[in-house]
Amino acid sequence: ARVIRKKLLNCFERANVPNLSDEERRKLLTFAIIGAGPTGIEFASELADFVEQDVPKYWPHLLSFVSIKLIDANPTVLQPFDKDLQDAAIEALQHRFTTPVIKDGQVDGQSQRSFVELILNQRVNEVTEDTITLSNGREISYSVATWAGGIGSLPITLDIINGLGDQQKDCQGIAKGKIVVDPYLRAIGAHDSSVFAIGDCACVKSSCLPLGANATAAE
């Protein structure tokens, strides 16, 4: 957390250097968060609070250049949670956090824009030192990117999923690399019910929440 905070503050200090172009300032103050689950939403909200509450005290002239990009491959944020919670998170991020608009190089005090952009239904294909390429071909220039999209499945987990057949594969759109189990933790597709899965490698078919402490606490 201290390292991220230091990097963010450094971006504002660098953007405050005289003789930079608007485009250079905009790139320095573009922050990307990959993953719109509980961690990504919380970090985006904390970062937006910092921009809204602290930046005006020290760099008010830089507010209009700030942009937070929240990226997720799912069609909505907080994918495993209730729709009411998803809608509330989207409403808060898109309509609560705003900054003045720049027109013809001048700050327009009468107009506001949301500085949090939700980019949903797009996978991240590539991350370089200063750009992120999405599955639709869009390239985003950034100064700080934070990965909040979780980690990939272990090869043994993927091998088990493939070995269990089509019933497992049909659920992978939601399970995303986890072994789908019934309420008794029996792996779907194991004909003799001899395969059990528990922990972060598994999710119950009815809810598709991982069977680990983090998901339980978030739920």
N, CA, C and O of each residue as an XYZ file, in Angstrom:
876
protein
N       0.826     -1.199      0.000
C       0.000      0.000      0.000
C       0.873      1.267      0.000
O       0.554      2.246     -0.675
N       1.968      1.237      0.757
C       2.856      2.400      0.808
C       3.531      2.636     -0.540
O       3.710      3.775     -0.970
N       3.900      1.540     -1.196
C       4.540      1.671     -2.511
C       3.571      2.287     -3.512
O       3.948      3.175     -4.277
N       2.318      1.819     -3.512
C       1.315      2.361     -4.431
C       1.067      3.840     -4.132
O       1.005      4.662     -5.047
N       0.924      4.174     -2.847
C       0.696      5.573     -2.477
C       1.849      6.460     -2.949
O       1.628      7.554     -3.471
N       3.073      5.982     -2.763
C       4.241      6.764     -3.176
C       4.238      6.979     -4.692
O       4.553      8.070     -5.168
N       3.882      5.938     -5.444
C       3.835      6.064     -6.900
C       2.763      7.066     -7.329
O       2.988      7.875     -8.230
N       1.606      7.010     -6.685
C       0.524      7.935     -7.030
C       0.928      9.385     -6.763
O       0.716     10.260     -7.602
N       1.509      9.629     -5.595
C       1.937     10.981     -5.264
C       3.017     11.461     -6.235
O       3.044     12.630     -6.619
N       3.893     10.559     -6.619
C       4.948     10.910     -7.566
C       4.367     11.307     -8.914
O       4.885     12.206     -9.576
N       3.297     10.641     -9.321
C       2.640     10.993    -10.589
C       2.113     12.425    -10.559
O       2.249     13.159    -11.538
N       1.516     12.821     -9.446
C       1.006     14.187     -9.343
C       2.147     15.198     -9.315
O       2.037     16.274     -9.902
N       3.229     14.861     -8.644
C       4.368     15.772     -8.618
C       4.965     15.931    -10.018
O       5.316     17.040    -10.421
N       5.078     14.838    -10.750
C       5.622     14.914    -12.111
C       4.687     15.690    -13.030
O       5.139     16.446    -13.890
N       3.374     15.500    -12.844
C       2.405     16.229    -13.678
C       2.385     17.712    -13.355
O       1.890     18.516    -14.145
N       2.915     18.075    -12.207
C       2.936     19.474    -11.783
C       4.132     20.243    -12.346
O       4.244     21.454    -12.157
N       5.020     19.533    -13.037
C       6.192     20.179    -13.622
C       5.751     21.135    -14.735
O       4.906     20.765    -15.550
N       6.300     22.358    -14.790
C       5.910     23.320    -15.837
C       6.261     22.812    -17.241
O       7.120     21.948    -17.419
N       5.574     23.372    -18.211
C       5.851     23.162    -19.641
C       5.469     21.778    -20.159
O       5.831     21.424    -21.281
N       4.754     20.997    -19.373
C       4.221     19.741    -19.892
C       2.976     20.025    -20.730
O       2.241     20.974    -20.455
N       2.742     19.205    -21.750
C       1.529     19.347    -22.546
C       0.350     18.735    -21.791
O       0.540     17.957    -20.856
N      -0.855     19.089    -22.198
C      -2.048     18.503    -21.584
C      -2.053     16.988    -21.755
O      -2.458     16.260    -20.849
N      -1.608     16.519    -22.903
C      -1.596     15.082    -23.159
C      -0.624     14.370    -22.221
O      -0.923     13.277    -21.739
N       0.517     14.964    -21.959
C       1.476     14.365    -21.033
C       0.911     14.330    -19.611
O       1.074     13.336    -18.902
N       0.255     15.400    -19.199
C      -0.358     15.417    -17.868
C      -1.475     14.374    -17.774
O      -1.621     13.695    -16.759
N      -2.252     14.261    -18.837
C      -3.353     13.303    -18.842
C      -2.841     11.869    -18.698
O      -3.439     11.057    -17.992
N      -1.736     11.567    -19.370
C      -1.164     10.221    -19.266
C      -0.612      9.968    -17.868
O      -0.811      8.889    -17.310
N       0.077     10.948    -17.299
C       0.643     10.800    -15.959
C      -0.430     10.590    -14.900
O      -0.180      9.968    -13.868
N      -1.626     11.112    -15.159
C      -2.695     11.055    -14.167
C      -3.801     10.087    -14.565
O      -4.945     10.218    -14.130
N      -3.443      9.109    -15.404
C      -4.370      8.027    -15.742
C      -3.961      6.785    -14.961
O      -2.839      6.296    -15.093
N      -4.885      6.282    -14.147
C      -4.617      5.140    -13.282
C      -5.558      4.000    -13.659
O      -6.774      4.183    -13.708
N      -4.995      2.827    -13.923
C      -5.783      1.673    -14.355
C      -5.883      0.644    -13.240
O      -4.900      0.341    -12.564
N      -7.079      0.118    -13.064
C      -7.325     -0.961    -12.103
C      -7.946     -2.107    -12.889
O      -9.025     -1.960    -13.462
N      -7.272     -3.235    -12.915
C      -7.730     -4.390    -13.689
C      -8.400     -5.372    -12.743
O      -7.748     -5.995    -11.906
N      -9.715     -5.498    -12.892
C     -10.496     -6.357    -12.013
C     -11.491     -5.543    -11.220
O     -11.103     -4.698    -10.414
N     -12.798     -5.794    -11.444
C     -13.848     -5.025    -10.771
C     -14.602     -5.886     -9.768
O     -15.820     -5.775     -9.626
N     -13.854     -6.755     -9.067
C     -14.420     -7.488     -7.946
C     -14.334     -6.645     -6.683
O     -14.099     -5.439     -6.767
N     -14.517     -7.252     -5.515
C     -14.468     -6.482     -4.260
C     -13.173     -5.687     -4.078
O     -13.212     -4.533     -3.651
N     -12.029     -6.295     -4.397
C     -10.748     -5.594     -4.226
C     -10.638     -4.411     -5.181
O     -10.252     -3.316     -4.771
N     -10.978     -4.629     -6.461
C     -10.888     -3.554     -7.447
C     -11.828     -2.407     -7.143
O     -11.455     -1.240     -7.270
N     -13.051     -2.734     -6.738
C     -14.043     -1.696     -6.402
C     -13.593     -0.898     -5.185
O     -13.706      0.327     -5.166
N     -13.084     -1.590     -4.172
C     -12.632     -0.892     -2.960
C     -11.462      0.034     -3.269
O     -11.427      1.174     -2.808
N     -10.499     -0.463     -4.057
C      -9.344      0.369     -4.376
C      -9.746      1.555     -5.243
O      -9.266      2.668     -5.028
N     -10.625      1.331     -6.225
C     -11.092      2.434     -7.075
C     -11.795      3.503     -6.237
O     -11.613      4.698     -6.468
N     -12.589      3.073     -5.273
C     -13.297      4.023     -4.405
C     -12.335      4.798     -3.522
O     -12.484      6.009     -3.355
N     -11.345      4.111     -2.953
C     -10.347      4.787     -2.109
C      -9.535      5.787     -2.937
O      -9.261      6.901     -2.489
N      -9.157      5.377     -4.142
C      -8.395      6.272     -5.009
C      -9.232      7.480     -5.417
O      -8.737      8.606     -5.455
N     -10.510      7.231     -5.722
C     -11.395      8.332     -6.084
C     -11.605      9.283     -4.910
O     -11.680     10.497     -5.099
N     -11.701      8.736     -3.698
C     -11.812      9.595     -2.505
C     -10.568     10.475     -2.360
O     -10.674     11.660     -2.041
N      -9.396      9.892     -2.596
C      -8.153     10.670     -2.526
C      -8.174     11.809     -3.552
O      -7.808     12.941     -3.238
N      -8.602     11.503     -4.767
C      -8.662     12.533     -5.817
C      -9.662     13.616     -5.444
O      -9.405     14.800     -5.660
N     -10.789     13.224     -4.892
C     -11.854     14.176     -4.568
C     -11.534     15.035     -3.347
O     -11.878     16.216     -3.312
N     -10.877     14.445     -2.345
C     -10.692     15.142     -1.076
C      -9.312     15.780     -0.911
O      -9.204     16.884     -0.376
N      -8.250     15.092     -1.367
C      -6.891     15.568     -1.100
C      -6.262     16.327     -2.257
O      -5.549     17.307     -2.043
N      -6.519     15.881     -3.480
C      -5.894     16.543     -4.637
C      -6.255     18.025     -4.722
O      -5.381     18.834     -5.034
N      -7.521     18.421     -4.455
C      -7.836     19.864     -4.531
C      -7.033     20.729     -3.562
O      -6.885     21.930     -3.788
N      -6.511     20.134     -2.483
C      -5.745     20.909     -1.512
C      -4.353     21.261     -2.042
O      -3.812     22.319     -1.720
N      -3.780     20.374     -2.851
C      -2.387     20.536     -3.264
C      -2.223     20.778     -4.768
O      -1.340     21.526     -5.186
N      -3.074     20.143     -5.574
C      -2.956     20.284     -7.035
C      -4.329     20.541     -7.671
O      -4.757     19.768     -8.528
N      -5.018     21.598     -7.275
C      -6.377     21.815     -7.814
C      -6.388     21.968     -9.332
O      -7.366     21.605     -9.985
N      -5.299     22.508     -9.899
C      -5.236     22.725    -11.337
C      -5.037     21.427    -12.120
O      -5.130     21.428    -13.348
N      -4.763     20.317    -11.423
C      -4.560     19.038    -12.103
C      -5.800     18.140    -12.088
O      -5.818     17.089    -12.728
N      -6.826     18.557    -11.359
C      -8.009     17.708    -11.199
C      -8.618     17.282    -12.533
O      -9.031     16.135    -12.700
N      -8.669     18.202    -13.460
C      -9.361     17.917    -14.718
C      -8.604     16.934    -15.606
O      -9.135     16.488    -16.622
N      -7.368     16.591    -15.235
C      -6.586     15.639    -16.032
C      -6.665     14.212    -15.479
O      -6.196     13.273    -16.121
N      -7.250     14.049    -14.300
C      -7.251     12.743    -13.627
C      -8.271     11.808    -14.273
O      -9.390     12.209    -14.595
N      -7.858     10.549    -14.454
C      -8.764      9.530    -14.967
C      -8.444      8.192    -14.309
O      -7.287      7.774    -14.251
N      -9.482      7.534    -13.817
C      -9.352      6.194    -13.244
C     -10.093      5.228    -14.158
O     -11.297      5.373    -14.370
N      -9.381      4.244    -14.700
C      -9.976      3.250    -15.591
C     -10.144      1.940    -14.814
O      -9.160      1.348    -14.372
N     -11.382      1.496    -14.651
C     -11.667      0.240    -13.965
C     -12.095     -0.785    -15.021
O     -13.146     -0.643    -15.647
N     -11.270     -1.812    -15.208
C     -11.424     -2.741    -16.332
C     -11.801     -4.126    -15.819
O     -11.226     -4.622    -14.849
N     -12.790     -4.751    -16.494
C     -13.165     -6.104    -16.112
C     -13.708     -6.851    -17.327
O     -14.349     -6.257    -18.195
N     -13.446     -8.163    -17.383
C     -13.916     -8.986    -18.499
C     -15.396     -9.328    -18.385
O     -16.007     -9.763    -19.361
N     -15.975     -9.137    -17.207
C     -17.395     -9.430    -17.004
C     -18.265     -8.263    -17.454
O     -17.778     -7.139    -17.576
N     -19.555     -8.520    -17.703
C     -20.440     -7.441    -18.159
C     -20.862     -6.472    -17.063
O     -21.519     -5.471    -17.349
N     -20.496     -6.750    -15.810
C     -20.834     -5.851    -14.714
C     -19.755     -5.956    -13.644
O     -18.877     -6.815    -13.720
N     -19.823     -5.083    -12.654
C     -18.894     -5.140    -11.534
C     -19.424     -6.113    -10.483
O     -20.599     -6.480    -10.505
N     -18.550     -6.528     -9.562
C     -18.964     -7.405     -8.458
C     -19.788     -8.586     -8.966
O     -20.892     -8.835     -8.481
N     -19.250     -9.305     -9.937
C     -19.982    -10.333    -10.666
C     -20.733    -11.338     -9.790
O     -21.875    -11.661    -10.119
N     -20.157    -11.856     -8.687
C     -20.876    -12.895     -7.923
C     -21.984    -12.349     -7.028
O     -22.704    -13.134     -6.411
N     -22.142    -11.026     -6.935
C     -23.031    -10.452     -5.927
C     -24.390    -10.068     -6.509
O     -24.607    -10.147     -7.718
N     -25.304     -9.651     -5.626
C     -26.653     -9.290     -6.039
C     -26.633     -8.085     -6.967
O     -25.741     -7.239     -6.899
N     -27.648     -8.026     -7.845
C     -27.729     -6.946     -8.825
C     -27.873     -5.582     -8.141
O     -27.335     -4.588     -8.628
N     -28.590     -5.530     -7.023
C     -28.759     -4.250     -6.320
C     -27.413     -3.696     -5.874
O     -27.171     -2.492     -5.957
N     -26.540     -4.578     -5.402
C     -25.209     -4.143     -4.962
C     -24.361     -3.723     -6.161
O     -23.613     -2.748     -6.085
N     -24.478     -4.455     -7.263
C     -23.754     -4.097     -8.485
C     -24.187     -2.713     -8.971
O     -23.352     -1.870     -9.301
N     -25.509     -2.490     -9.010
C     -26.031     -1.200     -9.498
C     -25.606     -0.047     -8.587
O     -25.293      1.045     -9.062
N     -25.597     -0.297     -7.287
C     -25.198      0.750     -6.339
C     -23.727      1.115     -6.525
O     -23.363      2.289     -6.460
N     -22.882      0.107     -6.757
C     -21.459      0.366     -6.968
C     -21.230      1.163     -8.247
O     -20.428      2.097     -8.267
N     -21.939      0.792     -9.321
C     -21.800      1.512    -10.594
C     -22.280      2.950    -10.448
O     -21.635      3.878    -10.935
N     -23.406      3.131     -9.782
C     -23.946      4.480     -9.581
C     -22.964      5.353     -8.796
O     -22.735      6.511     -9.147
N     -22.393      4.794     -7.740
C     -21.471      5.564     -6.910
C     -20.216      5.949     -7.685
O     -19.750      7.085     -7.592
N     -19.672      5.014     -8.442
C     -18.423      5.273     -9.147
C     -18.607      6.246    -10.303
O     -17.747      7.094    -10.539
N     -19.718      6.135    -11.026
C     -19.877      6.937    -12.235
C     -20.488      8.307    -11.995
O     -20.261      9.230    -12.776
N     -21.251      8.450    -10.935
C     -21.979      9.716    -10.763
C     -21.563     10.510     -9.523
O     -21.848     11.703     -9.422
N     -20.895      9.851     -8.589
C     -20.468     10.597     -7.402
C     -19.183     11.368     -7.651
O     -19.046     12.515     -7.227
N     -18.228     10.724     -8.352
C     -16.892     11.296     -8.484
C     -16.780     12.065     -9.800
O     -16.763     11.465    -10.875
N     -16.702     13.400     -9.713
C     -16.627     14.242    -10.902
C     -15.561     15.320    -10.733
O     -15.201     15.686     -9.615
N     -15.064     15.821    -11.862
C     -14.118     16.928    -11.875
C     -14.542     17.918    -12.953
O     -15.340     17.568    -13.823
N     -14.023     19.151    -12.916
C     -14.350     20.123    -13.966
C     -13.858     19.657    -15.337
O     -12.930     18.855    -15.447
N     -14.500     20.176    -16.361
C     -14.142     19.868    -17.746
C     -13.226     20.957    -18.285
O     -13.404     22.136    -17.979
N     -12.220     20.548    -19.108
C     -11.347     21.516    -19.775
C     -11.882     21.777    -21.183
O     -12.121     20.845    -21.951
N     -12.064     23.052    -21.508
C     -12.490     23.441    -22.855
C     -11.516     24.497    -23.385
O     -11.301     25.537    -22.763
N     -10.937     24.202    -24.547
C      -9.988     25.139    -25.171
C      -8.859     25.521    -24.219
O      -8.423     26.671    -24.175
N      -8.396     24.529    -23.459
C      -7.268     24.762    -22.563
C      -7.633     25.452    -21.260
O      -6.754     25.703    -20.436
N      -8.924     25.768    -21.050
C      -9.360     26.451    -19.841
C     -10.334     25.572    -19.063
O     -11.097     24.806    -19.653
N     -10.305     25.687    -17.748
C     -11.222     24.921    -16.911
C     -12.607     25.551    -16.966
O     -12.776     26.739    -16.691
N     -13.598     24.733    -17.326
C     -14.985     25.183    -17.379
C     -15.645     24.870    -16.042
O     -15.972     23.716    -15.764
N     -15.837     25.870    -15.231
C     -16.402     25.668    -13.902
C     -17.854     25.264    -13.912
O     -18.374     24.829    -12.885
N     -18.535     25.395    -15.055
C     -19.955     25.074    -15.133
C     -20.197     23.608    -15.528
O     -21.307     23.103    -15.360
N     -19.187     22.932    -16.042
C     -19.361     21.558    -16.524
C     -18.551     20.594    -15.675
O     -17.475     20.928    -15.179
N     -19.088     19.394    -15.517
C     -18.416     18.359    -14.738
C     -18.356     17.069    -15.555
O     -19.224     16.809    -16.389
N     -17.329     16.271    -15.306
C     -17.222     14.950    -15.927
C     -16.850     13.935    -14.859
O     -16.168     14.264    -13.888
N     -17.301     12.702    -15.042
C     -16.890     11.632    -14.149
C     -15.453     11.248    -14.466
O     -15.120     11.026    -15.630
N     -14.599     11.165    -13.456
C     -13.219     10.790    -13.712
C     -12.983      9.298    -13.483
O     -11.845      8.833    -13.544
N     -14.053      8.546    -13.220
C     -13.968      7.081    -13.130
C     -14.671      6.488    -14.346
O     -15.873      6.679    -14.533
N     -13.916      5.771    -15.167
C     -14.488      5.130    -16.359
C     -14.542      3.623    -16.144
O     -13.524      2.987    -15.871
N     -15.747      3.059    -16.271
C     -15.917      1.614    -16.183
C     -15.780      1.021    -17.584
O     -16.521      1.384    -18.497
N     -14.838      0.119    -17.741
C     -14.626     -0.559    -19.025
C     -14.932     -2.033    -18.795
O     -14.080     -2.785    -18.321
N     -16.157     -2.442    -19.134
C     -16.635     -3.787    -18.831
C     -16.717     -4.630    -20.098
O     -16.715     -4.116    -21.216
N     -16.791     -5.940    -19.884
C     -16.908     -6.881    -21.005
C     -15.686     -6.834    -21.918
O     -15.785     -7.137    -23.107
N     -14.545     -6.459    -21.369
C     -13.306     -6.381    -22.151
C     -12.181     -7.065    -21.380
O     -11.904     -6.730    -20.228
N     -11.542     -8.024    -22.034
C     -10.381     -8.672    -21.434
C      -9.124     -7.843    -21.696
O      -9.042     -7.094    -22.670
N      -8.161     -7.996    -20.813
C      -6.850     -7.379    -21.014
C      -5.983     -8.373    -21.775
O      -5.679     -9.455    -21.272
N      -5.589     -8.003    -22.980
C      -4.761     -8.882    -23.806
C      -3.266     -8.713    -23.545
O      -2.496     -9.669    -23.626
N      -2.869     -7.472    -23.227
C      -1.437     -7.207    -23.039
C      -1.245     -5.987    -22.167
O      -1.982     -5.007    -22.272
N      -0.244     -6.059    -21.305
C       0.150     -4.910    -20.484
C       1.627     -4.658    -20.721
O       2.454     -5.540    -20.492
N       1.966     -3.454    -21.180
C       3.364     -3.062    -21.348
C       3.704     -2.030    -20.282
O       2.910     -1.774    -19.376
N       4.870     -1.449    -20.395
C       5.331     -0.492    -19.387
C       4.418      0.726    -19.281
O       4.302      1.318    -18.208
N       3.768      1.106    -20.380
C       2.940      2.318    -20.332
C       1.618      2.209    -21.082
O       0.911      3.209    -21.205
N       1.258      1.026    -21.589
C      -0.029      0.859    -22.273
C      -0.683     -0.461    -21.891
O      -0.017     -1.438    -21.551
N      -2.010     -0.455    -21.958
C      -2.813     -1.665    -21.764
C      -3.632     -1.874    -23.036
O      -4.314     -0.959    -23.497
N      -3.564     -3.073    -23.598
C      -4.326     -3.388    -24.803
C      -5.496     -4.293    -24.434
O      -5.315     -5.340    -23.812
N      -6.711     -3.871    -24.831
C      -7.909     -4.633    -24.514
C      -8.278     -5.565    -25.666
O      -7.701     -5.492    -26.751
N      -9.252     -6.442    -25.411
C      -9.633     -7.439    -26.404
C     -10.301     -6.820    -27.626
O     -10.340     -7.450    -28.683
N     -10.830     -5.598    -27.508
C     -11.419     -4.923    -28.671
C     -10.401     -4.094    -29.448
O     -10.766     -3.385    -30.385
N      -9.126     -4.179    -29.065
C      -8.066     -3.445    -29.755
C      -7.749     -2.086    -29.171
O      -6.772     -1.455    -29.574
N      -8.549     -1.624    -28.235
C      -8.304     -0.299    -27.637
C      -7.019     -0.317    -26.818
O      -6.753     -1.269    -26.084
N      -6.235      0.734    -26.949
C      -5.018      0.898    -26.151
C      -5.199      2.047    -25.167
O      -5.647      3.134    -25.533
N      -4.844      1.787    -23.922
C      -4.969      2.788    -22.862
C      -3.576      3.122    -22.356
O      -2.856      2.243    -21.883
N      -3.195      4.383    -22.452
C      -1.935      4.842    -21.869
C      -2.152      5.122    -20.391
O      -3.165      5.711    -20.015
N      -1.212      4.707    -19.550
C      -1.403      4.849    -18.111
C      -0.063      5.151    -17.444
O       0.998      5.007    -18.052
N      -0.135      5.569    -16.187
C       1.084      5.766    -15.402
C       1.211      4.710    -14.315
O       2.313      4.233    -14.042
N       0.093      4.336    -13.689
C       0.098      3.287    -12.662
C      -1.038      2.316    -12.955
O      -2.187      2.729    -13.110
N      -0.718      1.024    -13.030
C      -1.729     -0.016    -13.219
C      -1.674     -0.971    -12.030
O      -0.596     -1.361    -11.583
N      -2.845     -1.342    -11.528
C      -2.938     -2.258    -10.395
C      -3.762     -3.471    -10.794
O      -4.881     -3.335    -11.290
N      -3.209     -4.651    -10.578
C      -3.931     -5.886    -10.913
C      -4.770     -6.320     -9.720
O      -4.238     -6.589     -8.643
N      -6.092     -6.385     -9.915
C      -7.013     -6.831     -8.867
C      -7.924     -7.924     -9.416
O      -9.036     -8.124     -8.929
N      -7.435     -8.626    -10.437
C      -8.258     -9.625    -11.118
C      -8.047    -11.043    -10.633
O      -8.503    -11.990    -11.274
N      -7.359    -11.207     -9.506
C      -7.127    -12.555     -9.003
C      -5.965    -13.217     -9.728
O      -5.233    -12.574    -10.481
N      -5.813    -14.507     -9.486
C      -4.717    -15.268    -10.079
C      -5.291    -16.407    -10.913
O      -6.445    -16.798    -10.737
N      -4.482    -16.932    -11.816
C      -4.932    -18.021    -12.666
C      -4.983    -19.349    -11.915
O      -4.434    -19.487    -10.821
N      -5.652    -20.315    -12.528
C      -5.779    -21.640    -11.929
C      -4.483    -22.432    -12.097
O      -3.734    -22.225    -13.052
N      -4.232    -23.337    -11.159
C      -3.085    -24.232    -11.271
C      -3.309    -25.239    -12.394
O      -4.449    -25.618    -12.663
N      -2.240    -25.676    -13.052
C      -2.386    -26.661    -14.141
C      -3.146    -27.918    -13.715
O      -3.919    -28.462    -14.504
N      -2.940    -28.393    -12.472
C      -3.620    -29.606    -12.032
C      -5.126    -29.389    -11.956
O      -5.903    -30.301    -12.241
N      -5.540    -28.182    -11.572
C      -6.972    -27.880    -11.524
C      -7.573    -27.902    -12.923
O      -8.652    -28.458    -13.128
N      -6.881    -27.303    -13.881
C      -7.366    -27.297    -15.263
C      -7.400    -28.715    -15.831
O      -8.307    -29.050    -16.594
N      -6.432    -29.546    -15.472
C      -6.420    -30.940    -15.934
C      -7.634    -31.704    -15.398
O      -8.246    -32.496    -16.116
N      -7.973    -31.460    -14.140
C      -9.137    -32.128    -13.544
C     -10.417    -31.677    -14.241
O     -11.285    -32.496    -14.542
N     -10.534    -30.383    -14.495
C     -11.718    -29.861    -15.187
C     -11.870    -30.517    -16.556
O     -12.956    -30.964    -16.924
N     -10.776    -30.569    -17.298
C     -10.827    -31.200    -18.621
C     -11.173    -32.682    -18.516
O     -11.907    -33.207    -19.353
N     -10.653    -33.359    -17.497
C     -10.915    -34.785    -17.334
C     -12.340    -35.104    -16.928
O     -12.828    -36.207    -17.169
N     -13.015    -34.127    -16.304
C     -14.391    -34.362    -15.854
C     -15.417    -34.164    -16.962
O     -16.588    -34.494    -16.776
N     -15.007    -33.636    -18.099
C     -15.887    -33.631    -19.264
C     -16.722    -32.378    -19.452
O     -16.450    -31.324    -18.877
N     -17.764    -32.531    -20.290
C     -18.549    -31.393    -20.780
C     -19.325    -30.674    -19.688
O     -19.511    -29.460    -19.775
N     -19.786    -31.388    -18.659
C     -20.556    -30.729    -17.609
C     -19.724    -29.651    -16.916
O     -20.234    -28.581    -16.585
N     -18.445    -29.941    -16.700
C     -17.549    -28.939    -16.121
C     -17.298    -27.813    -17.113
O     -17.365    -26.636    -16.757
N     -17.010    -28.174    -18.344
C     -16.671    -27.163    -19.349
C     -17.832    -26.214    -19.596
O     -17.615    -25.028    -19.844
N     -19.076    -26.718    -19.533
C     -20.252    -25.877    -19.770
C     -20.424    -24.814    -18.683
O     -21.076    -23.794    -18.909
N     -19.843    -25.050    -17.506
C     -19.985    -24.104    -16.386
C     -18.830    -23.127    -16.291
O     -18.845    -22.244    -15.434
N     -17.831    -23.261    -17.147
C     -16.622    -22.463    -16.984
C     -16.807    -20.984    -17.317
O     -15.975    -20.156    -16.947
N     -17.903    -20.648    -18.020
C     -18.182    -19.237    -18.273
C     -18.373    -18.460    -16.983
O     -18.082    -17.265    -16.918
N     -18.867    -19.152    -15.947
C     -19.057    -18.535    -14.628
C     -17.968    -18.983    -13.660
O     -17.466    -18.190    -12.864
N     -17.610    -20.264    -13.738
C     -16.634    -20.807    -12.775
C     -15.229    -20.274    -12.999
O     -14.464    -20.123    -12.046
N     -14.878    -19.985    -14.251
C     -13.598    -19.348    -14.578
C     -12.401    -20.086    -13.988
O     -11.648    -19.528    -13.190
N     -12.234    -21.353    -14.390
C     -11.054    -22.092    -13.985
C     -11.158    -22.783    -12.648
O     -10.157    -23.292    -12.143
N     -12.353    -22.817    -12.052
C     -12.552    -23.533    -10.793
C     -13.356    -24.808    -11.052
O     -14.109    -24.895    -12.022
N     -13.185    -25.784    -10.178
C     -13.929    -27.034    -10.278
C     -15.328    -26.808     -9.720
O     -15.479    -26.405     -8.567
N     -16.344    -27.064    -10.526
C     -17.730    -26.851    -10.099
C     -18.191    -28.063     -9.298
O     -18.055    -29.204     -9.739
N     -18.741    -27.797     -8.110
C     -19.177    -28.880     -7.219
C     -20.641    -28.679     -6.844
O     -21.193    -27.588     -6.991
N     -21.263    -29.762     -6.353
C     -22.630    -29.659     -5.844
C     -22.574    -29.236     -4.370
O     -21.479    -29.081     -3.828
N     -23.719    -29.047     -3.711
C     -23.685    -28.595     -2.302
C     -22.952    -29.535     -1.353
O     -22.622    -29.149     -0.232
N     -22.692    -30.775     -1.793
C     -21.953    -31.734     -0.958
C     -20.475    -31.806     -1.351
O     -19.759    -32.714     -0.928
N     -20.021    -30.837     -2.170
C     -18.621    -30.694     -2.591
C     -18.161    -31.798     -3.539
O     -16.960    -32.018     -3.699
N     -19.115    -32.495     -4.171
C     -18.776    -33.509     -5.160
C     -18.616    -32.831     -6.518
O     -19.470    -32.046     -6.930
N     -17.537    -33.133     -7.199
C     -17.266    -32.500     -8.491
C     -18.309    -32.917     -9.515
O     -18.593    -34.102     -9.692
N     -18.882    -31.905    -10.196
C     -19.854    -32.176    -11.248
C     -19.154    -32.914    -12.400
O     -18.088    -32.498    -12.856
N     -19.764    -34.010    -12.861
C     -19.183    -34.770    -13.970
C     -18.457    -36.023    -13.534
O     -18.108    -36.853    -14.373
N     -18.217    -36.184    -12.221
C     -17.595    -37.411    -11.712
C     -18.704    -38.432    -11.487
O     -19.485    -38.293    -10.546
N     -18.787    -39.451    -12.332
C     -19.944    -40.341    -12.357
C     -20.103    -41.149    -11.080
O     -21.232    -41.446    -10.688
N     -19.020    -41.510    -10.426
C     -19.140    -42.319     -9.217
C     -19.032    -41.486     -7.940
O     -18.895    -42.031     -6.845
N     -19.093    -40.160     -8.092
C     -19.051    -39.230     -6.937
C     -17.817    -39.428     -6.077
O     -17.861    -39.248     -4.860
N     -16.719    -39.799     -6.713
C     -15.499    -40.069     -5.944
C     -14.536    -38.890     -5.927
O     -13.495    -38.951     -5.274
N     -14.876    -37.803     -6.649
C     -13.998    -36.634     -6.710
C     -14.636    -35.499     -5.917
O     -15.766    -35.094     -6.193
N     -13.906    -34.997     -4.938
C     -14.368    -33.882     -4.119
C     -13.404    -32.710     -4.288
O     -12.211    -32.909     -4.519
N     -13.918    -31.503     -4.173
C     -13.070    -30.308     -4.265
C     -13.537    -29.285     -3.240
O     -14.736    -29.095     -3.035
N     -12.576    -28.629     -2.599
C     -12.893    -27.627     -1.596
C     -11.799    -26.560     -1.611
O     -10.665    -26.842     -2.000
N     -12.127    -25.359     -1.197
C     -11.144    -24.282     -1.146
C     -11.220    -23.391     -2.372
O     -12.240    -23.354     -3.060
N     -10.140    -22.674     -2.643
C     -10.139    -21.697     -3.732
C     -10.222    -22.331     -5.111
O     -10.510    -21.635     -6.086
N      -9.979    -23.632     -5.220
C     -10.027    -24.287     -6.529
C     -11.447    -24.659     -6.920
O     -11.671    -25.110     -8.044
N     -12.424    -24.482     -6.015
C     -13.779    -24.980     -6.252
C     -14.819    -23.885     -6.101
O     -14.589    -22.882     -5.424
N     -15.963    -24.086     -6.736
C     -17.112    -23.215     -6.495
C     -18.383    -24.050     -6.603
O     -18.469    -24.963     -7.424
N     -19.363    -23.730     -5.771
C     -20.639    -24.447     -5.766
C     -21.463    -24.002     -6.966
O     -21.560    -22.808     -7.251
N     -22.056    -24.965     -7.668
C     -22.770    -24.662     -8.906
C     -23.881    -23.648     -8.707
O     -24.131    -22.826     -9.588
N     -24.552    -23.694     -7.564
C     -25.701    -22.808     -7.340
C     -25.300    -21.369     -7.093
O     -26.108    -20.462     -7.296
N     -24.054    -21.135     -6.653
C     -23.632    -19.760     -6.347
C     -22.358    -19.352     -7.066
O     -22.155    -18.174     -7.359
N     -21.498    -20.327     -7.352
C     -20.206    -20.092     -7.995
C     -19.357    -19.076     -7.249
O     -18.630    -18.292     -7.860
N     -19.453    -19.094     -5.917
C     -18.481    -18.395     -5.080
C     -17.398    -19.384     -4.698
O     -17.720    -20.525     -4.367
N     -16.108    -18.997     -4.728
C     -15.052    -19.908     -4.311
C     -15.220    -20.289     -2.844
O     -15.683    -19.487     -2.033
N     -14.838    -21.518     -2.513
C     -15.028    -22.022     -1.157
C     -13.829    -21.684     -0.281
O     -13.184    -22.577      0.267
N     -13.534    -20.404     -0.150
C     -12.397    -19.955      0.649
C     -12.814    -18.833      1.573
O     -13.915    -18.295      1.455
N     -11.916    -18.477      2.509
C     -12.241    -17.478      3.519
C     -12.487    -16.106      2.914
O     -13.373    -15.385      3.373
N     -11.710    -15.722      1.875
C     -11.866    -14.394      1.296
C     -13.262    -14.198      0.725
O     -13.903    -13.174      0.965
N     -13.736    -15.196     -0.040
C     -15.068    -15.087     -0.634
C     -16.139    -15.100      0.443
O     -17.138    -14.390      0.332
N     -15.939    -15.910      1.496
C     -16.916    -15.959      2.591
C     -17.018    -14.609      3.280
O     -18.118    -14.150      3.590
N     -15.888    -13.974      3.521
C     -15.890    -12.652      4.168
C     -16.549    -11.613      3.275
O     -17.303    -10.768      3.758
N     -16.269    -11.668      1.966
C     -16.880    -10.717      1.052
C     -18.372    -10.900      0.947
O     -19.116     -9.923      0.861
N     -18.828    -12.166      0.953
C     -20.245    -12.456      0.890
C     -20.965    -11.991      2.141
O     -22.179    -12.160      2.254
